[in-house]
Amino acid sequence: MSKNKDTLITDDPSQAAKVLKGGGVVLFPTETVYGLGADSRNLKACLEIYKIKNRPADNPLIVHLSHSSEIPKIANMNAFAKELASSCMPGPITFVLSKLDNSVFSTGLPTVAVRVPSHSKANEMLRAFGGPVSAPSANLSGQPSITRFTDAVHEFKGKVDLILKGPEPTIGLESTVIDLSGPRPRILRPGFWSLDDLKDFLPELDEFSSEDLMQEEEKPMSPGTKYRHYAPNANVILAEEETRPKSDAAAIGIGLSDGWQYSVDLKDNAEYMKSLYSFFRDCDTKGISKIYCFPPTEGRGKEALLNRIQKAADSNLP
């Protein structure tokens, strides 16, 4: 898509809300990654996001709200959702629920994915807008999500109506997505909240693989389950622990040895999550053709990191 819009860059959430009300597309920061938002009840505006991202038409968007008390206006806030919302919202978690408001865009699904971000600027924008905002991650479809403001401006200035400036994402990976629309809750996409974390609040919680979900459903209920995702141009390899440094490849991991063409050595999983996508983007900028991602350590973030790395690695397949 050609760059032809006069993009306003501002730190004023009320200005972003004004653009949303006018049917525009806004790029904004959240605690997870940057998002591309439009009025959930404006079909033309939501479809514009798909054009900007070159996003598959059946890949759903996540509806962002300013407070969990807004969810019952558009979706069935069942007992599972009420239990988790009281403990995990606002924050990096998304619920898939049965939809009640047919005016809210949801790619024709009877369900809708909803989340309440904890990021201060995002939340101020949502409060000023006063309604649901549909937003996927801010990236061209299939590529790594954006976690740095400079990357957001570089990739989307001239393509969106407004870029909201604020603190950069602190987590670095997309939200955990949980399907709460059926008789048993299940994780569709891992994130900051892990299966073990959430079982403390919801012992019935299950985990389905992307393959299981696609066999069960023709249309994805959540972003990140069907299409090429999170992948740089480089060939991504989930490294074995004993992989030796290579002077013609890049590497990311915890406690790396020297000798790589380019490497990012991290101290823990939290740093790994925050750095993964920016590392992928930097490798592309440097023209690196092969990337080794070493396994994360045990604990929070492991599931999500392995999910994103494996998705990127699978994108190498024909």
C-alpha positions as CSV (number, residue, x, y, z in Angstrom):
1,M,0.0,0.0,0.0
2,S,1.4,3.4,-1.0
3,K,2.2,6.0,1.6
4,N,-0.2,8.8,0.9
5,K,-1.7,9.9,4.2
6,D,-0.7,13.0,6.1
7,T,-0.1,11.2,9.4
8,L,-0.4,13.2,12.6
9,I,2.1,12.2,15.3
10,T,0.9,13.3,18.8
11,D,1.0,12.4,22.5
12,D,-2.5,13.6,23.0
13,P,-5.0,10.7,23.5
14,S,-8.0,13.0,23.0
15,Q,-6.7,13.8,19.5
16,A,-6.4,10.1,18.8
17,A,-10.0,9.6,20.0
18,K,-11.2,12.4,17.6
19,V,-9.5,10.6,14.7
20,L,-11.2,7.3,15.6
21,K,-14.6,9.0,15.8
22,G,-14.0,10.4,12.3
23,G,-13.4,6.9,10.9
24,G,-9.6,7.1,10.9
25,V,-7.0,4.5,11.7
26,V,-4.8,5.1,14.7
27,L,-1.5,3.4,15.6
28,F,-1.1,3.3,19.4
29,P,1.1,1.7,22.1
30,T,-0.1,-0.9,24.5
31,E,1.8,-2.8,27.2
32,T,2.2,-5.8,24.8
33,V,3.0,-4.4,21.3
34,Y,1.8,-1.5,19.2
35,G,-1.7,-1.8,17.7
36,L,-3.6,-0.4,14.7
37,G,-7.0,0.7,15.9
38,A,-10.4,1.7,14.3
39,D,-13.9,2.2,15.6
40,S,-15.3,-1.4,16.0
41,R,-18.7,-0.2,14.8
42,N,-17.4,1.4,11.6
43,L,-17.1,-1.4,9.0
44,K,-15.2,0.8,6.5
45,A,-12.6,1.8,9.1
46,C,-12.1,-1.8,10.3
47,L,-11.6,-2.9,6.7
48,E,-9.1,-0.2,6.2
49,I,-6.9,-1.9,8.7
50,Y,-6.9,-5.1,6.6
51,K,-5.8,-3.0,3.6
52,I,-3.0,-1.3,5.5
53,K,-1.7,-4.6,6.9
54,N,-2.5,-6.8,3.8
55,R,-4.2,-9.0,6.4
56,P,-6.2,-12.1,5.4
57,A,-9.9,-11.3,5.5
58,D,-10.9,-14.0,8.0
59,N,-8.2,-13.2,10.6
60,P,-10.1,-11.5,13.4
61,L,-9.3,-8.3,15.3
62,I,-9.2,-7.9,19.0
63,V,-11.7,-5.3,20.5
64,H,-10.0,-3.0,23.0
65,L,-12.1,-1.4,25.8
66,S,-11.3,1.0,28.6
67,H,-12.6,-1.1,31.4
68,S,-13.9,-4.6,32.0
69,S,-17.3,-3.2,32.9
70,E,-17.7,-2.3,29.2
71,I,-17.5,-6.0,28.1
72,P,-21.1,-6.9,28.9
73,K,-22.3,-4.3,26.5
74,I,-20.9,-6.2,23.5
75,A,-20.3,-9.8,24.7
76,N,-21.6,-12.4,27.2
77,M,-19.6,-12.0,30.4
78,N,-20.0,-15.5,31.7
79,A,-18.8,-16.9,35.0
80,F,-15.4,-17.8,33.6
81,A,-14.9,-14.3,32.3
82,K,-16.0,-12.6,35.5
83,E,-13.5,-14.8,37.5
84,L,-10.6,-14.0,35.3
85,A,-11.4,-10.3,34.7
86,S,-11.3,-9.6,38.4
87,S,-7.7,-10.9,38.6
88,C,-6.2,-10.2,35.2
89,M,-7.8,-7.0,33.8
90,P,-6.6,-4.5,32.8
91,G,-3.6,-6.3,31.4
92,P,-2.1,-8.5,28.7
93,I,-5.0,-10.9,28.4
94,T,-7.8,-11.3,25.7
95,F,-11.1,-13.2,26.2
96,V,-13.0,-14.8,23.3
97,L,-16.7,-14.5,24.2
98,S,-20.1,-15.0,22.6
99,K,-21.0,-11.7,20.9
100,L,-24.1,-9.8,21.9
101,D,-23.7,-6.6,19.8
102,N,-24.0,-7.3,16.1
103,S,-22.7,-3.8,15.2
104,V,-19.2,-4.8,16.5
105,F,-17.0,-6.1,13.7
106,S,-15.9,-9.7,14.1
107,T,-15.3,-11.2,10.6
108,G,-18.7,-12.8,10.7
109,L,-18.0,-14.9,13.8
110,P,-20.6,-15.4,16.6
111,T,-17.8,-14.7,19.0
112,V,-15.6,-11.6,19.7
113,A,-12.2,-11.2,21.2
114,V,-12.0,-8.4,23.9
115,R,-9.3,-7.0,26.0
116,V,-8.6,-4.1,28.4
117,P,-5.0,-2.8,28.0
118,S,-3.2,-1.5,31.1
119,H,-1.1,1.0,29.1
120,S,-1.8,4.5,30.3
121,K,-2.0,6.3,26.9
122,A,-4.0,3.5,25.3
123,N,-6.5,3.5,28.2
124,E,-6.8,7.3,28.0
125,M,-7.5,7.1,24.3
126,L,-10.2,4.4,24.8
127,R,-11.8,6.4,27.6
128,A,-11.9,9.6,25.4
129,F,-13.3,7.6,22.5
130,G,-16.0,6.1,24.7
131,G,-16.5,2.8,22.8
132,P,-14.9,-0.3,21.4
133,V,-11.8,-0.1,19.2
134,S,-10.8,-3.0,17.1
135,A,-7.0,-3.5,16.7
136,P,-4.6,-6.1,15.6
137,S,-0.8,-5.7,16.2
138,A,0.8,-2.9,14.2
139,N,2.8,-4.8,11.5
140,L,2.5,-5.8,7.9
141,S,0.8,-9.2,7.9
142,G,3.1,-12.1,8.9
143,Q,6.0,-9.9,9.9
144,P,7.2,-9.3,13.5
145,S,5.0,-7.0,15.6
146,I,6.4,-3.6,16.5
147,T,7.7,-2.8,20.0
148,R,9.7,0.4,19.3
149,F,8.3,3.9,18.4
150,T,10.9,4.4,15.7
151,D,9.9,1.3,13.9
152,A,6.2,2.3,14.2
153,V,6.9,5.7,12.6
154,H,9.2,4.1,9.9
155,E,6.6,1.5,8.9
156,F,3.3,3.4,9.2
157,K,3.9,7.1,8.7
158,G,1.9,7.9,5.6
159,K,-0.3,4.8,5.9
160,V,-2.3,5.6,9.0
161,D,-4.2,8.8,10.1
162,L,-2.5,9.2,13.5
163,I,0.3,7.8,15.5
164,L,-0.1,8.1,19.3
165,K,3.2,8.6,21.1
166,G,3.6,7.3,24.6
167,P,5.7,4.8,26.7
168,E,6.9,1.9,24.5
169,P,5.5,-1.6,25.2
170,T,7.1,-3.2,28.3
171,I,6.1,-6.8,27.6
172,G,7.0,-7.2,23.9
173,L,4.7,-10.2,23.0
174,E,1.0,-10.2,22.2
175,S,-1.6,-10.9,24.8
176,T,-2.6,-14.3,26.1
177,V,-5.9,-15.3,24.3
178,I,-8.4,-17.5,26.1
179,D,-11.6,-18.9,24.6
180,L,-14.3,-18.6,27.2
181,S,-17.2,-18.9,24.8
182,G,-17.8,-22.7,25.2
183,P,-18.4,-25.2,27.9
184,R,-14.7,-25.4,28.8
185,P,-12.1,-22.6,28.8
186,R,-9.0,-23.0,26.7
187,I,-5.9,-21.0,25.8
188,L,-5.7,-20.2,22.0
189,R,-2.5,-18.2,22.2
190,P,0.0,-18.1,25.0
191,G,1.4,-14.7,26.3
192,F,2.5,-13.1,29.5
193,W,-0.1,-15.1,31.4
194,S,0.8,-18.7,31.2
195,L,-1.4,-21.8,31.5
196,D,0.0,-22.5,35.0
197,D,-0.6,-18.9,36.1
198,L,-4.2,-19.0,34.9
199,K,-5.0,-22.4,36.4
200,D,-4.7,-20.7,39.8
201,F,-7.9,-18.7,38.9
202,L,-9.5,-21.2,36.5
203,P,-8.6,-24.8,37.2
204,E,-10.7,-26.0,34.3
205,L,-8.5,-24.3,31.8
206,D,-7.3,-26.3,28.8
207,E,-4.7,-25.7,26.1
208,F,-5.3,-26.4,22.5
209,S,-2.6,-26.4,19.8
210,S,-3.1,-24.3,16.7
211,E,-3.4,-27.6,14.7
212,D,-6.2,-28.8,16.9
213,L,-8.0,-25.5,16.5
214,M,-7.8,-25.5,12.8
215,Q,-9.1,-29.0,12.5
216,E,-12.0,-28.0,14.7
217,E,-12.9,-24.7,13.0
218,E,-12.8,-23.4,9.5
219,K,-12.4,-19.8,10.7
220,P,-9.9,-18.8,13.4
221,M,-11.3,-17.4,16.6
222,S,-8.1,-15.6,17.5
223,P,-5.2,-13.9,15.8
224,G,-2.0,-15.9,15.8
225,T,-3.5,-19.3,15.2
226,K,-3.8,-19.8,11.5
227,Y,-1.5,-17.6,9.4
228,R,2.2,-16.9,9.0
229,H,3.1,-14.8,12.0
230,Y,5.9,-13.1,13.8
231,A,8.5,-13.9,11.1
232,P,11.5,-11.8,9.8
233,N,12.9,-12.3,6.3
234,A,15.7,-14.4,7.7
235,N,15.5,-18.1,8.2
236,V,14.7,-18.7,11.9
237,I,16.0,-21.8,13.7
238,L,15.1,-22.9,17.2
239,A,18.6,-23.7,18.4
240,E,19.8,-26.7,20.3
241,E,21.6,-25.8,23.6
242,E,24.9,-27.1,22.2
243,T,24.8,-25.0,18.9
244,R,28.2,-23.4,18.4
245,P,28.5,-19.7,17.4
246,K,28.5,-19.0,13.7
247,S,30.1,-16.0,12.1
248,D,27.5,-15.9,9.3
249,A,24.4,-16.0,11.5
250,A,22.7,-14.0,14.3
251,A,21.6,-15.4,17.7
252,I,19.4,-14.4,20.6
253,G,19.2,-16.1,23.9
254,I,20.2,-16.1,27.6
255,G,23.9,-16.4,28.3
256,L,25.2,-16.5,24.7
257,S,28.8,-17.1,23.7
258,D,30.7,-14.7,21.5
259,G,31.5,-15.4,17.8
260,W,28.1,-14.7,16.1
261,Q,27.8,-12.2,13.2
262,Y,25.3,-10.4,15.5
263,S,23.8,-11.4,18.8
264,V,21.6,-10.2,21.7
265,D,22.5,-11.7,25.0
266,L,19.7,-11.5,27.6
267,K,19.5,-12.0,31.3
268,D,16.0,-13.6,31.6
269,N,12.7,-14.4,29.9
270,A,11.3,-10.9,30.5
271,E,14.1,-9.4,28.5
272,Y,13.7,-12.1,25.9
273,M,10.1,-11.2,25.4
274,K,10.7,-7.5,25.2
275,S,13.6,-8.0,22.7
276,L,12.6,-10.8,20.3
277,Y,10.7,-8.7,17.7
278,S,13.1,-5.8,17.7
279,F,15.9,-8.3,17.2
280,F,14.1,-9.9,14.3
281,R,13.7,-6.4,12.7
282,D,17.3,-5.5,13.3
283,C,18.4,-8.7,11.6
284,D,16.4,-7.8,8.6
285,T,17.9,-4.3,8.5
286,K,21.4,-5.8,8.7
287,G,20.6,-8.2,5.9
288,I,21.2,-11.3,8.0
289,S,19.9,-14.5,6.4
290,K,19.9,-17.0,9.3
291,I,18.9,-16.5,12.9
292,Y,19.3,-18.9,15.8
293,C,16.9,-18.5,18.8
294,F,18.0,-20.3,21.9
295,P,15.4,-21.8,24.2
296,P,14.1,-19.6,27.1
297,T,14.5,-20.7,30.7
298,E,11.7,-22.3,32.8
299,G,9.1,-19.9,34.2
300,R,6.9,-17.1,33.0
301,G,7.3,-16.3,29.3
302,K,8.6,-19.7,28.2
303,E,5.4,-20.9,26.5
304,A,4.9,-17.6,24.7
305,L,8.5,-17.3,23.5
306,L,8.5,-20.9,22.2
307,N,5.2,-20.2,20.5
308,R,6.4,-17.1,18.7
309,I,9.8,-18.6,17.8
310,Q,8.2,-21.8,16.4
311,K,5.7,-19.7,14.4
312,A,8.6,-17.7,12.9
313,A,10.5,-20.9,12.2
314,D,7.5,-22.6,10.6
315,S,7.2,-19.7,8.3
316,N,10.5,-20.9,6.6
317,L,8.6,-23.9,5.3
318,P,7.4,-23.9,1.7
